[in-house]
Amino acid sequence: MDPKQMVHEAILSTRLHLPFLHRTKLGPSKINGAGRGLFAIENIAKGEAISCYPGDALLYELPPSDDEEGDVDETEDDYEDGTETICLWGAHVPLAYRWDEDKVFDGTESTPPLTAYAVSVDEHYSIMGHPDLDDNPAYFGHFANDGAGEFAFDGPNSQNNKMAALELGLDTGEDEGDEGDEELRVEDNIAAYVMRSLEVSNAMHRSLVDGLHVVTVATRDIAAGEEIYITYGPDYWVENSK
Ligand SMILES: C[S@@+](CC[C@H](N)C(=O)[O-])C[C@H]1O[C@@H](n2cnc3c(N)ncnc32)[C@H](O)[C@@H]1O
């Protein structure tokens, strides 16, 4: 492997020692059914760092290859378009925490896949925070919920979506008599989700040092006790509603 790529992967999947970044705690989310959430334990000003996003594992998308050597091994998730994604664990993650590939890509009945904790850093890599590595407040970015994820599942003809579409000046399809709701999918319902999520979000993940580290930054002043919300974006909810 290219040594530059090895260094890139090693840095991307490293947790730094940042004991001063202790500004948050975990607790039950204020959003019904969202599991745990991230809460400020002190006032955080707009533009300040809240926590970092851990690269406990990397998702690396291999370029499509013509080589059909039957090399489907257990570390790969193959997609129909010929791309393969592999999961690379950070050296700091204890062996007992390294999930097998089924759990990483598909989850179990009671556990979401690790890919639900992925944030894209560039065209090849996403970083994933491990939900069981939850004792370091400097790396709590993966516990921030989307303040409006539930809106992503409203139908396009829901009242929420129509109101949001009208506010955005989008065509609601009202005049075209499109009553056929049978084909509704989450991607059809973008307007209400995006509007509501941006309205309630108070933070975003930002990549630093040319994508070698990701930090969660306040996008407005946050008071102690407030839950931290990020806009995941429609693609996240399309992926994670399957
Ligand atoms: C990156 S994790 C966030 C931390 C997670 N809540 C936990 O307890 O580990 C993303 C997952 O949190 C949940 N989540 C986030 N925002 C949500 C929302 N608005 N409504 C419902 N579930 C949400 C979903 O299960 C999603 O796949």
The ligand as a MOL file (V3000), in Angstrom:
LIG
                    3D

  0  0  0     0  0            999 V3000
M  V30 BEGIN CTAB
M  V30 COUNTS 27 29 0 0 0
M  V30 BEGIN ATOM
M  V30 1 C -24.8870 8.9580 15.1230 0
M  V30 2 S -26.0880 8.0890 16.0490 0 CHG=1
M  V30 3 C -26.5230 9.2540 17.3140 0
M  V30 4 C -26.4260 8.6470 18.7300 0
M  V30 5 C -27.5000 7.6490 19.0450 0
M  V30 6 N -28.7180 8.3650 19.4390 0
M  V30 7 C -27.1110 6.6810 20.1640 0
M  V30 8 O -27.8690 6.5010 21.1340 0
M  V30 9 O -26.0430 6.0540 20.0840 0 CHG=-1
M  V30 10 C -27.4070 8.1610 14.8840 0
M  V30 11 C -28.6410 7.3930 15.2950 0
M  V30 12 O -29.3450 8.0780 16.3480 0
M  V30 13 C -30.7590 7.9660 16.1410 0
M  V30 14 N -31.3280 9.3070 15.8780 0
M  V30 15 C -30.6700 10.4570 15.6580 0
M  V30 16 N -31.5360 11.4750 15.4770 0
M  V30 17 C -32.7760 10.9690 15.5570 0
M  V30 18 C -34.1030 11.4960 15.4440 0
M  V30 19 N -34.3430 12.7810 15.2090 0
M  V30 20 N -35.1490 10.6540 15.5920 0
M  V30 21 C -34.9440 9.3420 15.8320 0
M  V30 22 N -33.7290 8.7610 15.9470 0
M  V30 23 C -32.6530 9.5600 15.8130 0
M  V30 24 C -30.9440 7.0630 14.9390 0
M  V30 25 O -31.0310 5.7400 15.4010 0
M  V30 26 C -29.6490 7.2660 14.1610 0
M  V30 27 O -29.3710 6.2100 13.2920 0
M  V30 END ATOM
M  V30 BEGIN BOND
M  V30 1 1 1 2
M  V30 2 1 2 3
M  V30 3 1 2 10
M  V30 4 1 3 4
M  V30 5 1 4 5
M  V30 6 1 5 6
M  V30 7 1 5 7
M  V30 8 2 7 8
M  V30 9 1 7 9
M  V30 10 1 10 11
M  V30 11 1 11 12
M  V30 12 1 11 26
M  V30 13 1 12 13
M  V30 14 1 13 14
M  V30 15 1 13 24
M  V30 16 1 14 15
M  V30 17 1 14 23
M  V30 18 2 15 16
M  V30 19 1 16 17
M  V30 20 1 17 18
M  V30 21 2 17 23
M  V30 22 1 18 19
M  V30 23 2 18 20
M  V30 24 1 20 21
M  V30 25 2 21 22
M  V30 26 1 22 23
M  V30 27 1 24 25
M  V30 28 1 24 26
M  V30 29 1 26 27
M  V30 END BOND
M  V30 END CTAB
M  END
